[in-house]
Amino acid sequence: MEKKKTIFVDIDGTIFKYRKFDTMESTPAVINWGVVNFLQKMHEEGNMIILTSARPESLYRFTANEMNHNNIPFDRMVLGIERGPRYLINDMDPEIDEPRAICYNLPRDVGHIEH
């Protein structure tokens, strides 16, 4: 049986085209369909999706509603993270010869994932 994946994904510039925080509530989101289609597939396969963003915590309810309105699946959401580089650090299973941490760096607002 294949182990389920955990997918960490940034919101602005990745799921949605980038918007400044102070314009979010007055500007409709523009969806990057390549990323959303990927997340929907991952969700259908039973994988965990954790959204991350530098959006302030005060936008949590707005952001959750925005995800639900646009049918973007997620299991957890972490807001208020720093805007600098993000690191994922994970262990390697000595019995499996493949990485356990995988990274995609997408150009902002492009929204295309190849896996």
HUDA-V912993 format. One record per helix or strand. SS is the DSSP state (hx for helix, st for strand). FROM is the first residue (numbers start at 1). TO is the last residue. If there is no record, write none. Layout:
SS;FROM;TO
SS;FROM;TO
//
This chain:
st;6;10
st;12;12
st;16;16
hx;21;23
st;31;31
hx;33;44
st;48;52
hx;57;69
st;76;78
//
